[in-house]
């Protein structure tokens, strides 16, 4: 896949259109209820700084937690937003997060603090920034999962670390574009040789034994798949 093909496919995806459309709406709200320059810059800066923190916390303790599948009403959400993605990391239909979870999360993380900084205008600036960051994050996620090899060394290293998260040890490298919080949290590893291969890298710990006690995800999935995706998934 060429970069041109990747970009073309990316901008046609409904979730990306929704993120960028939402950001455009927030720009309109900001124009109608403007904040001061200082308030605007502060709201945007806080949103930019918060994004990798929120992503790290959610990815490590929510998406990779073992509590969502134990709550029947949340099992389907966990399956859709992360379990399926790890079961087959190259399954494009679940590559992007669901809008019903991502947009409320971005709103919750940005709107209150943006409003506290600059009222409606500050909230719009912060929320719009969060939506743009989400779109950028998803573009990098596409680079990591699609058949495109970046020429840029930073992008290539980023892809290698994320692929290690999916195919070697899921308990590290939780970042997508920013691994600073992984370093701070002791979950960063640069090479697969730095860690043993995890036996739960494709099922996130939702094993057949676990499924017997909490069966909802298995029921929705038609069972619990084991082994490398290439041995059980056919195009």
C-alpha positions in Angstrom: 0.0 0.0 0.0 1.3 3.5 -0.9 0.9 6.5 1.3 -1.5 8.0 -1.2 -3.7 5.0 -1.0 -3.6 5.0 2.7 -4.6 8.7 2.9 -7.4 8.2 0.4 -8.8 5.3 2.4 -8.4 7.1 5.7 -10.4 10.2 4.7 -13.3 8.1 3.4 -13.8 6.3 6.7 -17.0 7.4 8.5 -15.4 7.7 11.9 -12.7 10.1 10.6 -15.4 12.2 8.8 -17.3 12.4 12.0 -14.3 13.5 14.1 -13.3 16.2 11.6 -16.9 17.2 11.1 -17.3 17.5 14.8 -14.1 19.7 15.0 -15.5 21.9 12.3 -18.8 22.3 14.3 -16.7 23.2 17.4 -14.9 25.9 15.3 -18.3 27.3 14.5 -19.4 27.3 18.1 -16.1 29.0 19.0 -16.7 31.7 16.4 -20.2 32.3 17.9 -18.9 32.3 21.5 -15.3 33.3 21.3 -12.9 33.1 24.3 -9.9 35.4 24.8 -6.7 34.6 23.1 -5.1 33.5 26.4 -8.1 31.3 27.3 -8.1 29.8 23.8 -4.4 28.9 23.8 -4.6 27.6 27.3 -7.6 25.4 26.5 -5.9 24.0 23.4 -2.6 23.4 25.2 -4.4 21.6 28.1 -6.3 19.4 25.6 -3.0 18.5 23.8 -1.2 17.7 27.0 -4.2 15.7 28.4 -4.7 13.5 25.3 -1.7 11.1 25.8 -2.4 10.8 29.5 -6.1 9.9 29.0 -5.2 7.5 26.3 -2.6 5.7 28.4 -4.9 5.4 31.4 -7.8 4.1 29.3 -5.7 1.7 27.2 -3.9 0.2 30.2 -6.6 0.1 32.9 -9.8 0.0 30.9 -9.3 -1.7 27.5 -6.7 -4.1 29.0 -8.5 -4.4 32.3 -10.2 -7.6 33.2 -13.4 -6.0 34.7 -15.5 -5.0 31.6 -16.1 -8.5 30.4 -17.2 -9.5 33.9 -20.1 -7.0 33.7 -22.6 -8.4 31.3 -24.0 -5.1 29.9 -20.4 -3.9 29.2 -19.1 -7.2 27.7 -20.3 -6.4 24.2 -18.6 -2.9 24.4 -15.3 -4.4 25.5 -15.5 -7.0 22.8 -16.1 -4.4 20.1 -13.6 -1.7 21.2 -10.6 -3.9 22.0 -11.0 -7.7 22.3 -11.8 -8.1 18.6 -9.0 -5.8 17.7 -6.4 -8.0 19.5 -8.0 -11.2 18.2 -7.2 -10.0 14.7 -5.1 -6.9 14.7 -5.4 -6.5 10.9 -9.2 -6.6 10.8 -10.0 -3.2 9.4 -13.7 -3.1 10.5 -12.6 -2.9 14.1 -9.4 -0.9 13.6 -11.1 2.4 14.5 -12.8 2.9 17.9 -16.6 3.0 18.0 -18.0 6.5 17.8 -20.4 5.7 20.7 -17.4 5.3 23.0 -14.7 7.7 21.6 -16.7 10.9 21.2 -18.2 10.8 24.7 -14.8 10.0 26.1 -13.1 12.9 24.3 -16.0 15.2 25.4 -15.7 14.1 29.0 -12.0 14.7 29.0 -12.0 18.1 27.4 -15.4 20.0 27.7 -15.4 20.5 31.5 -11.8 21.8 31.7 -12.2 23.9 28.6 -15.3 25.5 30.0 -13.6 26.2 33.3 -10.8 28.0 31.3 -12.8 29.9 28.8 -16.5 29.3 29.0 -18.3 28.0 25.9 -15.6 29.2 23.6 -12.9 27.5 25.7 -14.9 24.2 25.8 -15.4 24.3 22.0 -11.6 24.9 21.5 -10.7 22.1 23.8 -13.2 19.6 22.5 -12.4 20.5 18.9 -8.7 19.9 19.6 -9.4 16.6 21.2 -11.4 15.5 18.1 -8.5 16.5 15.8 -6.0 14.7 18.0 -8.2 11.6 17.9 -8.2 11.8 14.0 -4.4 12.1 14.0 -4.1 9.2 16.5 -6.2 7.1 14.2 -4.1 8.0 11.2 -1.0 6.8 13.0 -3.0 3.7 14.0 -3.7 3.1 10.3 0.0 3.3 9.5 0.7 0.8 12.2 -1.8 -1.8 11.0 -2.1 -1.4 7.3 0.4 -2.7 4.7 2.4 0.5 4.6 6.1 0.8 5.6 6.9 4.3 6.7 10.1 5.9 5.4 10.3 8.2 8.4 12.4 6.6 11.2 10.1 8.0 14.0 7.0 6.6 12.3 8.7 3.3 11.7 9.8 2.9 15.3 6.3 3.9 16.4 4.8 1.1 14.2 7.3 -1.5 15.5 6.5 -0.7 19.1 2.7 -0.9 18.5 3.1 -4.2 16.5 5.1 -5.6 19.5 2.1 -4.6 21.7 -0.2 -6.7 19.4 2.1 -9.6 18.5 4.5 -10.0 21.4 3.5 -8.6 24.8 0.2 -6.7 25.3 1.2 -5.5 28.7 3.4 -2.7 27.4 3.7 0.0 24.7 0.2 1.3 25.3 0.9 4.5 23.5 0.0 5.1 19.8 2.0 8.2 19.0 3.5 9.0 22.4 5.4 6.5 24.6 6.5 9.0 27.2 3.8 7.7 29.7 4.9 4.2 29.0 8.4 5.1 30.0 7.0 6.8 33.2 4.7 3.9 34.0 7.4 1.3 33.4 5.5 -0.3 30.5 7.8 0.7 27.6 10.0 -1.8 25.7 11.9 -0.9 22.6 12.7 -4.5 21.4 10.8 -7.7 21.6 13.9 -9.3 23.0 13.5 -7.2 26.1 10.5 -9.3 27.2 9.1 -12.8 27.1 6.3 -13.4 24.6 2.9 -13.2 26.3 0.6 -16.2 26.0 -2.4 -13.8 26.2 -1.3 -11.3 23.5 -4.3 -12.2 21.3 -7.0 -12.8 23.9 -6.1 -10.2 26.6 -6.4 -12.8 29.2 -9.9 -13.9 28.2 -9.0 -17.6 28.0 -11.4 -20.5 27.6 -11.1 -21.0 31.4 -12.1 -17.4 32.1 -14.9 -17.7 29.5 -16.5 -20.5 31.4 -17.1 -18.2 34.4 -17.8 -15.0 32.3 -19.3 -16.3 29.1 -20.8 -13.3 27.5 -17.9 -12.3 25.2 -17.5 -16.0 24.1 -21.3 -16.1 23.4 -21.0 -13.0 21.2 -17.9 -14.3 19.5 -19.0 -17.8 18.8 -16.4 -19.2 21.1 -12.9 -18.3 22.3 -10.3 -18.3 19.5 -6.7 -19.2 20.4 -3.4 -19.1 18.7 -1.9 -16.7 16.1 -4.5 -15.0 13.9 -2.8 -16.3 10.8 -3.6 -19.9 11.9 -7.3 -19.3 12.4 -8.4 -16.4 10.2 -8.8 -16.8 6.5 -9.6 -14.0 4.1 
